Amino acid sequence: MTFNNIVDLLKNFLDVLILWFALYYILKNLRKNVKMVLIFKGILIIVALKIISDILNLVTIGFLLDYIIEWGPLALIVIFQPEIRSVLEQLGRSQLLGRHKVLTVDEREKMVYEISNALDYLRKQSIGALIVIERDNSLNDYIQKSKKIYADISSDLLISIFFPNNPLHDGGLIIQGDKITSAGAIFPTSDSLKISKRLGTRHRAALGISEVSDCIAIVVSEETGRLSLAIDGELYYNLMLDEVKLRLLEELRPKKETFNEEEDTKNEINNENI
């Protein structure tokens, strides 16, 4: 095999890899958007009708489908401009090198301990709160438009920020690594039909930011004091404090650590079988 053949092989591999990554990214985000799911189903139906019309030689239907296929992409770009822009913004916010700070076990446990203590007080006093923890997708766009803090995470500080009549009470608080970066952040609200109409702006904002990033959003209801988590476009409502603690510890674990533990578990099972 010559050098040119090797280069051509690598180019073909890179071409397929980029296409696979693009399809994976689109399909991954597709399930979070009801409108995009519907349009994807519509495209599949149009393609199926086109194949049937070609096989059966249906002239009129084929003629109309040709026009739809020719001008359809332009119409989709115009109609679904907000959704396309959202996907591109999410891609731009992605940090290729991952989370800016990987927390140690002690830092992670201390962080969850302080947040849990604050949540316990806030829920008992029915004080509304929205805490967002950044992971791999950067939240700098929202930080720039909010009040910068950059302080160590403590339950007292979290409680004071969300205390009634505090100017930052109504906005969201953003945590990066083991620091409180900003407060008073405004997040996009979700228009998902899955969320109950009884839930207010905080829950919709939590779900909205979880739909466009991989963050963890924690909500304390001002009306009921109930705790909720929004992760990957899903809202987990009315959780116990211990459930929130365990979920935070699980979600904040580095991917490498999770992978290693899964490998250790598989090895232990194999050794027991032997």
C-alpha positions as CSV (number, residue, x, y, z in Angstrom):
1,M,0.0,0.0,0.0
2,T,1.4,3.3,-1.1
3,F,1.6,6.6,0.9
4,N,-1.2,8.1,-1.2
5,N,-3.5,5.2,-0.6
6,I,-2.9,5.6,3.2
7,V,-3.7,9.3,2.9
8,D,-6.9,8.6,0.9
9,L,-7.9,5.9,3.5
10,L,-7.5,8.4,6.3
11,K,-9.5,11.1,4.5
12,N,-12.3,8.6,3.9
13,F,-12.2,7.6,7.5
14,L,-12.3,11.3,8.7
15,D,-15.1,12.0,6.3
16,V,-17.2,9.2,7.7
17,L,-16.3,10.1,11.3
18,I,-17.4,13.7,10.9
19,L,-20.6,12.7,9.3
20,W,-21.3,10.1,12.1
21,F,-20.5,12.8,14.7
22,A,-22.9,15.3,13.1
23,L,-25.7,12.7,12.9
24,Y,-25.1,11.6,16.5
25,Y,-25.2,15.2,17.7
26,I,-28.4,16.0,15.8
27,L,-30.2,12.8,16.9
28,K,-29.0,13.4,20.5
29,N,-30.6,16.8,20.6
30,L,-33.6,15.8,18.5
31,R,-35.3,13.9,21.3
32,K,-35.4,17.0,23.5
33,N,-37.3,19.1,21.0
34,V,-40.9,18.2,20.2
35,K,-41.1,20.4,17.1
36,M,-37.9,18.8,15.7
37,V,-39.2,15.3,16.3
38,L,-42.4,16.1,14.4
39,I,-40.5,17.6,11.4
40,F,-38.2,14.6,11.4
41,K,-41.2,12.3,11.2
42,G,-42.6,14.5,8.4
43,I,-39.4,14.2,6.4
44,L,-39.5,10.4,6.7
45,I,-43.1,10.3,5.5
46,I,-42.2,12.5,2.4
47,V,-39.2,10.3,1.6
48,A,-41.4,7.2,1.9
49,L,-44.1,8.7,-0.4
50,K,-41.4,9.7,-2.9
51,I,-40.1,6.1,-3.1
52,I,-43.7,4.8,-3.5
53,S,-44.5,7.3,-6.2
54,D,-41.4,6.4,-8.2
55,I,-42.1,2.7,-7.9
56,L,-45.8,3.0,-8.9
57,N,-45.0,5.9,-11.4
58,L,-47.5,8.3,-9.8
59,V,-46.9,11.4,-11.9
60,T,-48.9,14.0,-10.1
61,I,-47.8,13.0,-6.6
62,G,-44.2,12.7,-7.8
63,F,-44.3,16.2,-9.4
64,L,-45.6,17.7,-6.1
65,L,-43.0,15.9,-4.0
66,D,-40.2,17.1,-6.3
67,Y,-41.2,20.7,-5.5
68,I,-41.4,19.9,-1.8
69,I,-38.0,18.3,-1.8
70,E,-36.5,21.1,-3.8
71,W,-37.8,24.0,-1.7
72,G,-38.4,22.1,1.6
73,P,-34.9,22.8,3.1
74,L,-35.2,26.5,2.6
75,A,-38.7,26.5,4.2
76,L,-37.4,24.4,7.2
77,I,-34.6,26.9,7.8
78,V,-37.1,29.8,7.9
79,I,-39.7,28.1,10.0
80,F,-37.3,26.4,12.5
81,Q,-34.8,29.3,12.8
82,P,-35.0,29.5,16.6
83,E,-34.4,25.7,17.0
84,I,-31.5,25.7,14.6
85,R,-30.0,28.8,16.4
86,S,-30.4,27.0,19.7
87,V,-28.5,23.9,18.5
88,L,-25.7,26.1,17.1
89,E,-25.4,28.1,20.3
90,Q,-25.2,24.9,22.3
91,L,-22.4,23.6,20.0
92,G,-20.6,26.9,20.5
93,R,-20.9,26.7,24.3
94,S,-19.4,23.2,24.4
95,Q,-16.0,23.0,26.0
96,L,-13.9,20.5,24.0
97,L,-11.6,19.9,26.9
98,G,-14.5,19.2,29.3
99,R,-15.3,20.8,32.6
100,H,-13.0,23.7,33.5
101,K,-12.3,22.1,36.9
102,V,-12.7,18.4,37.8
103,L,-13.6,18.2,41.5
104,T,-11.9,15.8,43.8
105,V,-14.1,13.5,45.9
106,D,-13.6,15.7,49.0
107,E,-14.5,18.9,47.0
108,R,-17.5,17.2,45.5
109,E,-18.8,16.0,48.8
110,K,-18.2,19.4,50.5
111,M,-20.0,21.1,47.7
112,V,-23.1,18.8,47.9
113,Y,-23.0,19.1,51.7
114,E,-23.2,22.9,51.6
115,I,-25.9,22.9,48.9
116,S,-28.0,20.4,50.8
117,N,-27.8,22.4,54.0
118,A,-29.0,25.5,52.1
119,L,-31.8,23.5,50.4
120,D,-32.9,22.1,53.7
121,Y,-33.3,25.6,55.2
122,L,-34.9,27.1,52.0
123,R,-37.5,24.3,51.6
124,K,-38.5,24.5,55.3
125,Q,-39.0,28.3,55.0
126,S,-40.6,28.0,51.5
127,I,-38.0,30.4,50.0
128,G,-37.8,30.0,46.2
129,A,-34.4,29.3,44.7
130,L,-32.8,28.3,41.4
131,I,-29.3,26.9,41.5
132,V,-27.5,25.8,38.3
133,I,-24.3,23.8,38.3
134,E,-22.2,24.0,35.1
135,R,-20.7,20.8,33.7
136,D,-19.2,20.4,30.2
137,N,-21.2,23.1,28.4
138,S,-20.1,26.6,29.3
139,L,-22.7,29.0,30.8
140,N,-20.5,32.1,30.3
141,D,-23.2,33.7,28.1
142,Y,-25.6,33.8,31.1
143,I,-22.8,34.7,33.6
144,Q,-21.9,37.8,31.5
145,K,-25.4,39.1,31.9
146,S,-25.7,38.4,35.6
147,K,-24.1,39.7,38.8
148,K,-20.6,38.4,39.3
149,I,-19.8,36.9,42.7
150,Y,-17.0,34.3,42.5
151,A,-17.0,33.1,46.1
152,D,-16.6,29.8,47.9
153,I,-19.7,27.7,48.1
154,S,-21.3,27.9,51.6
155,S,-24.8,27.3,52.8
156,D,-25.0,30.7,54.5
157,L,-24.1,32.5,51.3
158,L,-26.6,30.5,49.3
159,I,-29.4,31.2,51.8
160,S,-28.6,34.9,51.9
161,I,-28.7,35.3,48.1
162,F,-32.2,33.8,47.9
163,F,-33.5,35.4,51.0
164,P,-36.7,37.5,50.3
165,N,-36.2,41.1,49.3
166,N,-32.6,40.4,48.2
167,P,-32.1,42.0,44.7
168,L,-30.8,38.7,43.4
169,H,-33.6,36.6,44.9
170,D,-35.6,36.2,41.6
171,G,-32.7,35.2,39.3
172,G,-30.7,32.0,39.1
173,L,-27.4,31.2,40.8
174,I,-24.6,29.7,38.7
175,I,-21.9,27.4,40.1
176,Q,-18.7,26.6,38.2
177,G,-16.4,24.0,39.7
178,D,-16.3,24.7,43.5
179,K,-17.2,28.4,43.2
180,I,-20.3,30.5,43.1
181,T,-19.7,32.5,39.9
182,S,-22.7,34.7,39.6
183,A,-26.3,35.3,40.7
184,G,-29.4,36.9,39.3
185,A,-28.9,35.0,36.0
186,I,-31.8,34.9,33.5
187,F,-32.3,31.6,31.7
188,P,-34.6,30.6,28.7
189,T,-37.9,29.2,29.8
190,S,-39.0,25.8,28.4
191,D,-42.1,25.5,26.2
192,S,-42.3,21.8,26.7
193,L,-45.8,20.3,27.0
194,K,-44.5,17.7,29.5
195,I,-44.2,20.2,32.3
196,S,-47.3,20.8,34.5
197,K,-49.1,24.2,34.1
198,R,-49.1,24.4,37.9
199,L,-45.3,24.9,37.9
200,G,-44.0,28.4,37.8
201,T,-41.2,30.4,36.1
202,R,-38.4,28.9,38.1
203,H,-39.2,25.3,37.1
204,R,-39.6,26.4,33.4
205,A,-36.3,28.2,33.5
206,A,-34.6,25.2,35.1
207,L,-36.0,22.9,32.5
208,G,-35.1,25.4,29.8
209,I,-31.5,25.7,30.6
210,S,-31.2,21.9,31.0
211,E,-32.6,21.6,27.4
212,V,-29.8,23.7,25.9
213,S,-26.9,22.6,28.1
214,D,-25.8,19.6,30.2
215,C,-26.0,21.6,33.5
216,I,-27.8,20.4,36.7
217,A,-30.6,22.8,37.7
218,I,-32.0,22.7,41.3
219,V,-35.3,24.3,42.1
220,V,-36.9,25.1,45.5
221,S,-40.6,25.9,45.1
222,E,-41.6,29.2,46.7
223,E,-45.2,28.0,47.1
224,T,-44.7,24.5,48.4
225,G,-41.0,24.2,49.4
226,R,-40.7,21.1,47.2
227,L,-37.3,20.2,45.6
228,S,-36.9,19.5,41.9
229,L,-34.0,18.7,39.6
230,A,-33.8,19.4,35.9
231,I,-31.2,17.3,34.0
232,D,-30.8,16.7,30.2
233,G,-34.2,18.2,29.5
234,E,-36.1,16.1,32.1
235,L,-37.7,17.6,35.2
236,Y,-37.7,15.4,38.4
237,Y,-40.3,17.0,40.6
238,N,-41.0,16.7,44.4
239,L,-37.8,14.9,45.4
240,M,-36.7,14.2,49.0
241,L,-33.5,15.9,50.2
242,D,-31.6,12.6,50.3
243,E,-32.6,11.9,46.8
244,V,-31.3,15.2,45.7
245,K,-28.0,14.6,47.5
246,L,-27.5,11.2,45.9
247,R,-28.4,12.4,42.4
248,L,-26.0,15.4,42.7
249,L,-23.1,13.1,43.9
250,E,-23.8,10.8,41.0
251,E,-24.1,13.5,38.3
252,L,-21.1,15.4,39.4
253,R,-18.8,12.4,39.2
254,P,-16.2,12.7,36.4
255,K,-17.0,10.5,33.4
256,K,-13.6,8.8,33.7
257,E,-14.3,7.9,37.3
258,T,-17.7,6.5,36.4
259,F,-16.1,4.5,33.5
260,N,-13.4,3.1,35.8
261,E,-16.0,2.0,38.5
262,E,-18.1,0.3,35.9
263,E,-15.0,-1.6,34.6
264,D,-14.1,-2.6,38.2
265,T,-17.6,-3.9,38.8
266,K,-17.4,-6.0,35.6
267,N,-14.1,-7.4,36.7
268,E,-15.5,-8.3,40.1
269,I,-18.4,-10.1,38.5
270,N,-16.1,-12.0,36.1
271,N,-13.8,-13.0,39.0
272,E,-16.8,-14.3,41.0
273,N,-18.0,-16.3,38.0
274,I,-14.5,-17.9,37.7
